[in-house]
Amino acid sequence: MSPTLQTAAASDSAFDAALLAQTAIAVRTAGTALRERFGEVVRHRTREELMRALAANDDTVLDILRPRLMDLRPEAGWVADELDSGALPPGEWWVVDPAEGNINHLHALPDWAVTATLVRENQPVLTVVHLPLTGETYTALTGKGAHHDGTSLHVSRTTDLALSIVATSQARPDEAEKVVRRVGTSITAMLFDALTVRTAVPATLHLMNVAAGRIDAFWQFAGARADLLPGALVVTEAGGRISDAQGRPWTPQSESFLATAPGIHAEAVTTLSR
């Protein structure tokens, strides 16, 4: 690389690092507002009441987070629906999940987060995952590693699926019958081949555990950009392997997702491909 290109690359990297720091501040600020809404179980008698409660949480975060992120990158697009999947148009896009694990928040369960990911030409560049109840923040920047409150993250060194803790999640409540049956079959297969299987939402928190080496693999069928892109970047930067369930390269258009410690990737693919 020529000196000029090296200087330009270093400048871009420094800019993205500064942008990541500012994104983290914005996400933490929005997370504080969501934490203040956390408490007793939010009762709902109908689907409409549930959807209104979910939307109220989302709006609380987005009212704070969206203007701050758009101010940081005014030229970036904004993905309005966190349940969207597939490729994005060219350019930069903010992919945000204002309340990842929103249903847990409404049921007074602690497993929820606020996430923001900047995607550039369909590749995640930086991401922030903030857990407001504990104050923990996970971050990743392409080529610069993944961190948990400033400490570097590394996936586990396990090489035996039979000694591994693995996890899965359902992408959404109203999944197609084909996907539901595939999820059930995969859980059964993993119950035979892995040590322990965890099943819960949301996907992002499982993926933070993979990146931190606490669990060894996570898989999911279907899924949205907002619940997989943050974890995909954090796990990759922590040294993990990302693919679809058959071992092919993963993209937001893929029908499945797999993140593992490198030492068990091939075994996990074999199990999920049955």
C-alpha positions in Angstrom: 0.0 0.0 0.0 1.3 3.4 -0.9 2.0 6.0 1.8 -0.9 8.1 0.6 -3.3 5.1 0.8 -1.9 4.1 4.2 -2.5 7.7 5.5 -6.1 7.6 4.1 -6.8 4.2 5.7 -5.4 5.4 9.1 -7.6 8.5 8.8 -10.7 6.4 8.1 -9.9 4.1 11.0 -9.5 6.9 13.4 -12.7 8.5 12.2 -14.6 5.2 12.7 -13.1 4.8 16.2 -14.3 8.3 17.2 -17.7 7.6 15.7 -17.9 4.4 17.7 -17.2 6.3 20.9 -19.9 8.8 20.1 -22.4 6.1 19.2 -21.8 4.4 22.5 -22.6 7.6 24.3 -25.9 8.0 22.4 -26.9 4.4 23.0 -26.2 4.6 26.7 -28.2 7.8 27.0 -31.2 6.2 25.3 -30.8 3.0 27.4 -31.1 5.1 30.5 -34.6 6.2 29.4 -35.6 2.5 28.8 -34.2 1.5 32.2 -36.5 4.1 33.8 -39.5 2.3 32.3 -38.5 -1.1 33.7 -40.3 -2.5 36.7 -43.5 -4.4 37.1 -44.9 -6.7 34.5 -46.9 -4.8 31.9 -50.2 -6.6 31.7 -51.9 -6.9 28.3 -55.2 -8.7 27.5 -55.0 -8.5 23.7 -52.4 -8.5 20.9 -53.2 -4.9 20.2 -52.4 -3.9 23.8 -49.2 -5.8 23.6 -48.1 -4.2 20.4 -48.9 -0.7 21.9 -46.7 -1.5 24.9 -43.8 -2.7 22.7 -44.1 0.4 20.5 -44.1 2.7 23.5 -40.7 1.3 24.6 -39.3 1.6 21.1 -40.5 5.2 20.7 -39.0 6.1 24.1 -35.6 5.0 22.8 -35.9 6.2 19.2 -36.9 9.7 20.3 -33.5 10.0 21.9 -31.3 7.8 19.8 -32.4 8.6 16.2 -31.6 12.3 16.2 -28.3 11.7 17.9 -27.2 9.0 15.4 -28.4 11.0 12.4 -26.5 14.0 13.6 -23.3 11.8 13.8 -23.8 10.5 10.2 -26.4 12.8 8.4 -25.8 11.1 5.1 -26.6 7.6 6.4 -29.9 6.0 5.8 -32.1 4.7 8.6 -33.8 1.3 8.8 -37.2 2.0 10.2 -38.3 -1.6 11.0 -36.0 -3.7 13.2 -37.7 -6.8 11.9 -36.6 -6.2 8.3 -34.2 -8.7 6.7 -32.3 -9.0 3.4 -29.7 -6.7 1.8 -29.7 -3.0 2.2 -29.4 -0.5 -0.7 -25.8 0.9 -1.3 -24.3 3.3 1.1 -24.3 3.7 4.9 -27.3 2.7 7.1 -28.0 2.8 10.8 -29.5 -0.5 11.9 -31.0 -0.1 15.3 -32.9 -2.3 17.7 -34.3 0.2 20.3 -35.4 -2.6 22.7 -33.7 -5.9 21.8 -35.6 -8.4 23.9 -38.5 -5.9 24.3 -40.9 -8.7 25.3 -38.6 -9.5 28.2 -38.6 -5.9 29.3 -42.4 -5.9 29.5 -42.4 -9.1 31.5 -39.9 -7.7 34.1 -37.2 -10.0 32.9 -33.6 -8.6 32.7 -32.6 -9.9 29.3 -32.9 -6.9 27.0 -30.6 -4.3 25.4 -30.3 -1.3 23.1 -28.3 -1.8 20.0 -27.0 0.4 17.1 -24.9 -0.8 14.1 -23.5 1.2 11.3 -23.6 -0.8 8.1 -21.5 0.3 5.1 -22.1 -1.3 1.7 -23.9 -4.2 3.5 -21.0 -4.8 5.9 -21.3 -3.9 9.6 -18.6 -1.4 10.4 -19.2 -0.7 14.1 -21.7 -1.7 16.7 -22.8 -0.9 20.3 -24.8 -3.3 22.5 -25.8 -1.7 25.8 -27.4 -3.5 28.7 -29.0 -0.7 30.8 -29.8 -2.8 33.9 -26.2 -3.7 34.5 -24.5 -0.8 32.7 -22.5 -3.2 30.5 -21.5 -2.1 27.0 -20.2 -4.3 24.2 -18.6 -2.7 21.2 -16.9 -3.8 18.0 -15.1 -2.0 15.2 -14.1 -3.8 12.0 -10.5 -4.8 12.2 -10.0 -3.4 15.7 -11.5 -6.2 17.8 -14.5 -6.5 20.2 -14.7 -5.2 23.7 -16.8 -5.5 26.9 -16.5 -2.3 28.8 -13.0 -1.7 27.3 -11.7 -5.3 27.9 -10.9 -7.3 24.8 -13.3 -10.2 24.0 -12.2 -13.7 22.8 -14.3 -16.7 21.9 -13.8 -20.0 23.7 -11.0 -22.4 22.7 -13.2 -25.5 23.0 -12.7 -28.1 20.3 -15.4 -30.6 21.3 -19.1 -30.0 20.7 -19.9 -32.7 23.3 -18.4 -30.4 25.9 -20.0 -27.2 24.7 -22.8 -25.0 25.9 -24.8 -23.9 22.9 -27.9 -21.6 22.4 -30.6 -20.7 20.0 -33.5 -18.3 19.8 -36.7 -17.8 17.8 -36.5 -14.9 15.4 -40.1 -13.8 15.9 -43.3 -15.1 17.5 -45.3 -15.7 14.3 -42.8 -17.8 12.4 -43.8 -20.0 9.5 -44.5 -23.6 10.3 -41.5 -24.7 8.2 -39.2 -22.6 10.3 -40.8 -23.6 13.6 -40.3 -27.3 12.8 -36.7 -26.7 11.7 -36.0 -25.0 15.0 -37.4 -27.9 16.9 -35.4 -30.5 14.9 -32.2 -28.5 15.4 -32.7 -28.3 19.2 -33.3 -32.1 19.3 -30.1 -32.7 17.3 -28.1 -30.4 19.6 -29.5 -32.0 22.7 -27.9 -35.2 21.5 -24.6 -33.7 20.4 -23.8 -30.8 22.7 -23.4 -30.7 26.5 -26.2 -28.2 27.2 -28.7 -26.3 25.1 -30.1 -22.9 26.0 -33.2 -21.5 24.3 -34.3 -17.9 24.9 -34.7 -14.5 23.3 -33.0 -12.2 22.4 -30.3 -13.5 19.9 -28.0 -10.6 20.6 -27.3 -11.5 24.2 -26.5 -15.1 23.3 -24.0 -13.7 20.7 -22.4 -11.5 23.3 -21.8 -14.6 25.4 -20.3 -16.4 22.4 -17.9 -13.5 21.9 -17.0 -13.5 25.6 -16.3 -17.3 25.5 -19.1 -18.0 28.0 -21.0 -20.2 25.5 -19.6 -21.9 22.5 -22.2 -21.6 19.7 -25.4 -19.9 18.8 -27.7 -20.6 15.8 -31.0 -19.3 14.6 -33.2 -19.9 11.6 -34.6 -16.8 9.8 -34.0 -13.6 11.6 -33.8 -9.8 11.1 -30.7 -7.6 10.4 -31.1 -5.8 13.7 -30.9 -8.9 15.9 -28.0 -10.6 14.0 -25.7 -7.9 12.6 -24.5 -6.6 16.0 -23.6 -10.1 17.2 -22.1 -11.1 13.9 -19.6 -8.2 14.1 -18.8 -8.7 17.8 -18.3 -12.5 17.4 -16.1 -12.1 14.3 -13.9 -9.5 15.9 -13.6 -11.7 19.0 -12.2 -14.5 16.8 -15.3 -16.5 16.2 -16.7 -18.2 13.0 -19.9 -16.9 11.3 -21.8 -18.8 8.6 -25.2 -20.1 7.8 -26.3 -23.5 9.4 -24.8 -25.3 6.4 -21.4 -23.7 6.7 -21.8 -21.3 3.8 -21.0 -17.6 4.1 -23.6 -15.7 6.0 -25.3 -12.6 4.6 -28.5 -10.8 5.8 -30.3 -12.7 3.0 -29.4 -16.1 4.5 -32.1 -18.3 5.9 -30.1 -19.4 8.9 -27.2 -18.1 11.1 -24.5 -19.8 13.0 -21.8 -18.3 15.3 -19.3 -20.5 17.0 -15.9 -20.9 18.5 -13.6 -22.0 15.6 -12.9 -25.3 17.2 -16.4 -26.6 17.0 -17.7 -24.9 13.8 -17.5 -28.0 11.6 -19.2 -30.2 14.3 -22.0 -27.7 14.7 -22.6 -27.5 11.0 -22.8 -31.3 10.8 -25.3 -31.4 13.6 -27.5 -28.6 12.1 -27.3 -30.1 8.6 -29.1 -33.3 9.5 
